[in-house]
Amino acid sequence: MKNTTVIMMSALALCAASGVAIAGGDAAAGKAKAATCAGCHGAAGVSAVPMYPNLAGQKAQYLAKQLKDFKSGARKDPTMSAMAAPLSDADMENLAAFFAAQSCK
């Protein structure tokens, strides 16, 4: 039991030190914001168009990172960069929480 506690505390410290988000956003707030995503990614994050990726069921940390990368220019796509530009960090975390909670089916 003691080893498990030490391992868990070490993992949490490593995540905190590396800037990995442990706590998620507000999925309800993300749902309200997700209307602008629905045209390409579907209302629940399941796209009807093969060229647009499904967002439903993806890990929240991954989704938030991608949005932040589009906003910063670290990841380049003219459409997504424009969509991410007005989003706050909280908006991105909330959208990520919403889509992560959706079923990919």
C-alpha positions in Angstrom: 0.0 0.0 0.0 2.8 2.4 0.9 4.5 1.8 -2.5 1.3 2.5 -4.3 0.9 5.8 -2.5 4.4 6.8 -3.3 4.0 5.9 -7.0 0.7 7.9 -7.2 2.2 10.9 -5.5 5.2 10.8 -7.8 3.0 10.6 -10.9 0.9 13.6 -9.7 4.0 15.6 -9.0 5.4 14.7 -12.4 2.2 15.8 -14.1 2.0 19.0 -12.2 5.7 19.8 -13.0 5.2 19.1 -16.7 2.1 21.2 -17.0 -0.2 18.3 -17.8 -3.8 19.2 -16.9 -5.1 16.8 -14.3 -8.4 18.5 -13.6 -10.8 18.8 -16.5 -13.1 21.6 -17.7 -16.8 22.0 -17.3 -18.6 19.7 -19.8 -21.9 21.6 -19.5 -20.2 24.9 -20.4 -18.4 23.1 -23.2 -21.6 21.8 -24.6 -22.9 25.4 -24.9 -19.8 26.5 -26.7 -19.7 23.4 -29.0 -22.4 24.7 -31.3 -19.7 26.3 -33.5 -18.0 22.9 -33.8 -21.1 21.0 -34.9 -20.9 22.0 -38.5 -17.8 20.0 -39.2 -17.5 17.7 -36.2 -21.1 16.9 -35.4 -23.2 18.1 -32.5 -21.8 15.3 -30.2 -18.4 15.2 -31.8 -19.2 12.4 -34.4 -18.6 13.8 -37.8 -20.8 12.8 -40.8 -18.1 13.9 -43.2 -15.0 11.6 -43.4 -12.5 14.5 -43.9 -13.4 16.0 -40.4 -12.2 14.0 -37.4 -14.4 12.7 -34.7 -13.9 14.4 -31.4 -16.2 12.3 -29.2 -14.4 10.0 -26.8 -11.0 11.6 -27.3 -9.0 12.3 -24.2 -9.7 15.8 -22.8 -6.0 16.6 -22.4 -5.4 15.8 -26.0 -8.3 17.9 -27.3 -7.3 20.9 -25.1 -3.7 20.7 -26.3 -4.7 20.6 -29.9 -6.9 23.6 -29.5 -4.1 25.5 -27.7 -1.7 24.5 -30.5 -4.1 25.8 -33.2 -4.5 29.0 -31.3 -0.7 29.5 -30.8 0.2 28.5 -34.3 2.2 25.5 -33.1 -0.3 23.4 -35.2 -1.3 24.9 -38.5 -4.7 24.7 -40.2 -6.4 27.9 -41.4 -9.9 26.9 -40.4 -9.1 25.5 -37.0 -6.7 28.4 -36.2 -9.5 30.8 -36.9 -11.9 28.8 -34.8 -9.5 28.5 -31.8 -8.4 32.2 -31.9 -11.2 33.6 -29.8 -11.3 30.8 -27.3 -10.0 31.3 -23.8 -8.1 28.6 -22.0 -11.2 27.9 -20.0 -13.3 27.6 -23.2 -10.8 25.1 -24.6 -10.8 23.0 -21.4 -14.6 23.1 -21.3 -14.9 22.0 -25.0 -12.4 19.2 -24.3 -14.4 18.0 -21.3 -17.6 18.0 -23.3 -16.2 16.1 -26.3 -14.3 13.6 -24.1 -17.5 12.7 -22.3 -19.4 11.9 -25.6 -19.7 8.4 -27.0 -17.9 7.8 -30.2 -20.7 5.6 -31.4 
